[in-house]
Structures are given as C-alpha cells and as structure tokens.
Amino acid sequence: MIRNSFNKDSRATTPRRKVKSFLMLRTWRALRLCASHFFGNSLSRMQTENFKFLCFVLCILFPAAAIAAPAATSMRLLYPSFAGSWATAWIAKEAGYFANEGLDVELIRVGGSTRMVAAMLGGSAPIIQAGAVAALAATAAGSDVVIIGATGTVSPFRLMVRPEIKQPSDLKGKKAGITTFGSTSDQVVRIALKQFNLEPNKDVALLTFGAQPEAFAALHNGIVQAAALSYPLYPKAAKLGMRELVNFGDLGVEDINGTVITTRSFIAQHRDTALRFLRAFTRGMHRYRTDKEFSKKILGKYGKINDEEILEGTWQDYAPTLQKSPRPSLKAIQFMIENQYPGKKPLPKPEQFVDTSLVEQLEKSGFIDSVMK
C-alpha cells in the first residue's frame, strides 16, 4: 500500500484518534465473533463486559497490534560509484529519512551512468542517481527518462594526467579514460579537449572502463595518460604522482551534480512515492551539509575509507556545494545540450529533459524551509 506522507491536509481529515477507535471496534467485533464460537450466538451481560475489558487491555498492552503501520514501499536506487557526490542517498538511508517516509530503499552500485539508465528502463529500479548526460541521451532517443532533482551546480571533476604530460598539447596521440560513452566523465573530458583544440577519438583516444575506480587504476598503470576523476580518487592520484591539468569547477561553467533520474511514467503512476523520495533526499542533503562527523562516518562506511584525511577532504569537497533545494539547474542542462548536439538547429529545450513539479511542490508547501530550520 502506498501511503501519502506528504499532504498534511489529508492526514488532518483522518485523525489518529478516529483510526484508533475504528480499529478497536474491529478488534472488539473479531473477539466477539470468537466468543460466540465458544459460548454460542448470545453472550451474557457479564461475558460481554469481560470481553470489552479484554479488548481494552489488549489495546493498552499491544498498541502496535491495534494500529498496524502500513507496509513500507520497497524500491531500489542505483548509483554509479563511491564518490562523495552520490553520498546524499546513503546519508538519507542511514539517518532513517527514507524509512520515516515509508520507503524501504535498497542501494545498489552499478558502474556507468549509461548502463544505469538502461537498467532503469529495463525495470531494475524506478529511480537512479547518475550522470545527467546519460539521461539527456536517453530522452533524446525517445524514452520518457526525466531528471527530477540534483544536489549542486559545481563540477566535482578534475582532469588528472600522467607525470609525463607537462602541457595540454602533450595529450595528442595519447589515451584518456572515461567510465562509459555518454557519461559525465565522457562529457567533461570532451570539454577539456575542446578547450585544448584537441579532437576526441582523433587526437586523443577515449577508452571506457565502466566506473571511476577502474579508470583511476588505468591511469595509475599507464594504460591511459588522462582520466576525469572526482574525490577521493583525484587526491589519491596526486599522491601517486599524477598531475591536475583541469579543475572543472574553476571553469565558471554551471554543472549538475548528484542527479536524480526517473521516468515520466513512474511519476504519473507513483507520484506520491517520488515525492516522498525527494522529501527524504532533501533531508539527506541538509544532514550532509550540516553534520560533518555523521557524514564522514557514512562516507567511510560506503566508500570503505579509513583515512581521516581523505574523509575530511571528501566532506570539504562536496558538502559546501550542496544546494538547499534539490532543484536541477536548467542553465547547466542547456550547456550540456549545446555540447551534446553541436550544430543542431533548433536545439532541444532544457525543459524537455526535466520535471521540476515535484521540487516546486516541496518548495511551495514550505517543506524545504522547514528542513533548513
């Protein structure tokens, strides 16, 4: 059963007291039916009073039996890596925010945003967190994939290169590692190469590795000479002698991070579930931004990180950039469209790829402001 835990007005019209009275009455009727089985169809006045008292005692001693909580809505959430940009959902789960919204969320890591979008369309999960570029490609191909939320607008990526790469022109004839074609790492590498007047797959070969840890390993082992990495992988690469060639956050380009993706059909059929998910997700963003020690604990658990310096750096790298509202940036999506479809006229509108109605509902209801207090 799907329970509406967002609409306060609907809860007000069915007070808990009325529900409890109704369930107590049902309990009394059930017990009376059992009694009639043993005593016959007619109960004496004393027997009736005794069973009323029994009902009262049962409701006092076992209130959970009298008012049973609705079953939680089970769902899966796919995410691409153990990078800090995806930690909001981990925090929301560990803090109990999903459970508070009546959601039993199973978190599953699936490397590569393009692969994750395909998995979602195949029915593996109703909502995923993945790179926005993969969502744009799926929507442009005719699917009903849509972006409903995001955590920030500052790119977390760095283009890390091997020590022998001293300047951008040294990349010509070399190889760069990405997760999958159509992923965020694919886009940021292409943006960097464009700035250096280098053509992807002509001047610099792009190799896919499925996920960031694998791309990091390829860079470390010299299989590729460049890779787009986020925290905590880029400082690990730096410790191993790799060089930072581009900090994408310094380019002044608005990005879209921690993207929450679903389908328009899921929103149409299960809008309340999607709304409850975003409520819990918003609380997770706030907790991530404001509770450093708790966040570091969760980052360590999911990322299997014991290094205090890396945990601190991960929190410092992501937490300050988190938005108060999970509203996806249309400006960032417009930039992605321009890079995704160069020369295409007319260009698709950002609104074709986004549904902001859920976030707007949370904002207008005062929920976002209440979380910030």
Residue pairs with C-beta under 8 A, 6 or more apart in sequence:
1 70
1 71
2 73
2 270
2 272
2 273
3 70
3 73
3 102
3 272
4 10
4 11
4 272
5 101
5 102
5 272
5 276
5 279
6 272
6 275
6 276
6 279
6 361
6 365
6 367
16 67
19 67
20 59
20 66
20 67
23 66
23 67
23 68
24 55
24 59
24 66
27 55
27 58
27 59
27 66
28 51
28 52
28 55
31 51
31 54
31 55
32 43
32 51
35 43
35 47
35 51
36 42
36 43
39 47
43 51
58 65
58 66
59 66
70 102
72 99
72 102
72 103
72 104
73 102
73 103
73 104
73 273
73 276
74 104
74 106
75 103
75 104
75 105
75 106
75 125
75 126
75 127
75 273
75 277
76 105
76 106
76 107
76 108
76 124
76 125
76 126
77 89
77 105
77 106
77 107
77 108
77 125
77 127
77 128
77 129
78 108
78 109
78 110
78 116
78 119
78 120
78 124
78 125
78 128
78 129
78 130
79 86
79 89
79 107
79 108
79 109
79 110
79 116
79 128
79 129
79 130
80 86
80 109
80 110
80 111
80 112
80 113
80 116
80 129
80 130
80 131
80 179
80 211
80 212
81 109
81 111
81 211
81 212
81 213
82 109
82 213
82 302
82 303
82 304
83 156
83 212
83 230
83 231
83 232
83 233
84 156
84 230
84 231
84 232
84 299
84 303
84 314
84 315
84 317
84 318
85 151
85 152
85 156
85 230
85 257
85 258
85 318
86 129
86 258
87 288
87 295
87 298
87 299
87 302
87 318
88 151
88 258
88 281
88 284
88 285
88 288
88 322
89 105
89 107
89 129
89 281
89 284
90 107
90 284
90 298
90 299
90 301
90 302
91 284
91 287
91 288
91 294
91 295
91 298
92 98
92 105
92 280
92 281
92 283
92 284
92 287
93 105
93 107
93 284
94 298
94 301
95 283
95 284
95 287
95 294
97 279
97 280
97 281
97 283
97 284
97 287
98 104
98 105
98 277
98 280
100 280
101 276
101 277
101 279
101 280
102 276
103 273
103 276
103 277
103 280
105 277
108 125
110 116
110 119
111 179
111 210
111 211
111 214
112 179
112 180
112 183
112 208
112 210
112 211
113 130
113 131
113 133
113 134
113 135
113 179
113 180
113 182
113 183
113 184
114 134
114 137
114 180
114 181
114 182
114 183
115 180
115 210
116 128
116 130
116 134
117 128
117 130
117 134
117 135
117 137
117 138
117 145
117 261
118 138
119 125
119 128
120 126
120 127
120 128
120 145
120 261
120 262
120 263
121 138
121 143
121 145
121 263
126 262
126 263
126 266
126 270
126 273
127 260
127 261
127 262
127 266
127 274
127 277
128 260
128 261
128 262
129 258
129 259
129 260
129 261
130 259
130 261
131 183
131 184
131 185
131 187
131 259
132 147
132 150
132 184
132 256
132 259
132 261
132 328
132 332
132 333
132 336
133 182
133 183
133 184
133 186
133 187
133 336
133 340
134 180
134 182
134 183
134 184
135 145
135 146
135 147
135 259
135 261
135 353
136 333
136 336
136 337
136 340
136 353
137 182
137 340
138 145
139 145
139 146
139 352
139 353
140 340
140 341
140 348
143 263
144 263
144 264
144 265
145 261
145 262
145 263
146 261
146 262
146 263
146 264
146 267
146 353
146 354
146 355
147 256
147 259
147 260
147 261
147 328
147 333
147 353
147 354
147 355
148 260
148 261
148 262
148 267
148 274
148 278
148 328
148 354
148 355
148 356
148 358
148 359
149 258
149 259
149 260
149 278
149 281
149 326
149 327
149 328
149 358
149 359
150 256
150 257
150 258
150 259
150 260
150 323
150 326
150 327
150 328
150 329
151 257
151 258
151 285
151 321
151 322
151 323
151 326
152 255
152 257
152 258
152 318
152 321
152 322
152 323
153 254
153 255
153 256
153 257
153 321
153 323
153 329
153 332
154 249
154 255
154 257
154 321
155 188
155 248
155 249
155 251
155 253
155 255
155 257
156 230
156 231
156 248
156 249
156 257
156 317
156 318
156 321
157 184
157 185
157 188
157 228
157 229
157 230
157 234
157 248
157 249
158 228
158 229
158 230
158 234
158 244
158 246
158 247
158 248
159 188
159 189
159 192
159 226
159 227
159 228
159 244
159 245
159 246
159 248
160 219
160 226
160 227
160 228
160 229
160 234
160 237
160 238
160 242
160 243
160 244
160 245
161 171
161 225
161 226
161 242
161 243
161 244
161 245
162 219
162 222
162 225
162 226
162 242
162 243
163 241
163 242
163 243
164 170
164 225
165 171
165 174
165 225
165 226
165 243
165 245
168 195
168 196
168 198
168 245
169 196
171 193
171 196
171 198
171 203
171 204
171 225
171 226
172 198
172 203
172 204
173 203
173 204
174 204
174 205
174 224
174 225
174 226
175 204
175 205
175 206
175 207
175 223
175 224
175 225
175 226
176 189
176 193
176 204
176 205
176 206
176 207
176 224
176 225
176 226
176 227
176 228
177 206
177 207
177 208
177 209
177 215
177 218
177 219
177 223
177 224
177 226
177 227
177 228
178 185
178 186
178 189
178 206
178 207
178 208
178 209
178 215
178 227
178 228
179 185
179 186
179 208
179 209
179 210
179 211
179 212
179 214
179 215
180 186
180 208
180 210
181 206
181 208
184 228
185 212
185 215
185 227
185 228
186 206
187 336
187 339
187 340
188 228
188 248
189 200
189 206
189 226
189 228
190 200
190 339
191 248
191 251
191 253
191 339
192 228
192 245
192 246
192 248
193 199
193 200
193 203
193 204
194 339
195 246
198 204
200 206
204 226
207 218
207 223
207 224
209 215
209 217
209 218
212 229
212 230
212 233
213 233
215 224
215 227
215 228
215 229
216 227
216 229
216 233
216 236
216 237
218 224
218 227
219 225
219 226
219 227
219 229
219 237
219 242
220 237
220 240
220 242
226 245
227 237
228 248
229 237
231 313
231 314
231 317
231 318
232 303
232 305
232 310
232 313
232 314
234 244
235 310
235 313
236 310
238 244
248 255
249 255
253 332
253 335
254 329
254 331
254 332
254 335
255 329
255 332
256 328
256 329
256 332
256 333
256 336
257 321
259 328
260 277
260 278
260 281
260 326
262 274
264 355
266 274
267 274
267 355
267 358
271 358
274 358
275 358
275 361
275 362
278 326
278 358
278 359
278 362
279 362
279 367
281 326
282 325
282 326
282 362
282 367
282 368
282 371
283 371
285 322
285 323
285 324
285 326
286 324
286 371
286 372
287 294
287 295
288 295
288 318
288 319
288 322
289 319
289 320
289 322
292 315
292 319
295 315
295 319
296 311
296 312
296 314
296 315
299 305
299 311
299 314
299 315
300 306
300 311
303 314
305 311
305 314
324 368
324 372
325 359
325 362
325 363
325 368
326 359
327 356
327 359
327 363
328 354
328 356
328 359
330 350
330 351
330 354
331 350
333 350
333 353
333 354
334 350
337 347
337 348
337 350
337 353
338 347
341 347
341 348
362 368
